[in-house]
Every structure is written in C-alpha cells, then in structure tokens.
Amino acid sequence: MEIERFYCLLQRGAVILAIEAKNMNGQIFNVADDEPVTAAEIMKIYNEPITEDFESRPIDPSWLQLLDTQKIREQLGFKPIYPALRNVVDAGAL
C-alpha cells in the first residue's frame, strides 16, 4: 500500500541521524511529521469513498494520540523532509 511508502520517507532521515549519533545507545525517539492527518484526508488523497457511517464509527483511543517529537528534534536535530502529508502530495512523492 502506498501510504506505507509515505511513512518510510518520514522515518529514513531519523534512522540515519540515530545511527550516526554519538552516545545515544538505547535511546528511543518518537518520529512524526508536523501536522496530524485524519483518515478522511488520507482517503480523499487516494480517491477512496467515505461511507455515510464514517463519522459515527468508534475510534480506538490509540489512534487519537499525538507523538511528541521534541526529543529527536533537540537531541538529533531531526526535521521531517515533508512537514505534512499535503507537502508529500504537492511534491509528487507518494
């Protein structure tokens, strides 16, 4: 599925930074872009239909969490290549 490619693009730079970092053995870093994206926005990009009951479906609470990327930004200088999904689309990188 193409969306997996998007996530790989975001993480590749972070993995390289982590490998090259000194004294970071055993550290765990959250990696994310700058703007959360909804399932509806992803479906729209892929021209997938949104069913009428979409808004009323239950959502697992784990999908409502936002990642704090402050640690990887401060300690490794990570900055996403594409700050938001719309930037990936605009760049034709999907």
Secondary structure as GFF3:
##gff-version 3
##sequence-region A 1 94
A	DSSP	alpha_helix	2	20	.	.	.	ID=ss1
A	DSSP	alpha_helix	39	45	.	.	.	ID=ss2
A	DSSP	three_ten_helix	54	56	.	.	.	ID=ss3
A	DSSP	three_ten_helix	61	64	.	.	.	ID=ss4
A	DSSP	alpha_helix	70	76	.	.	.	ID=ss5
A	DSSP	alpha_helix	85	91	.	.	.	ID=ss6
###
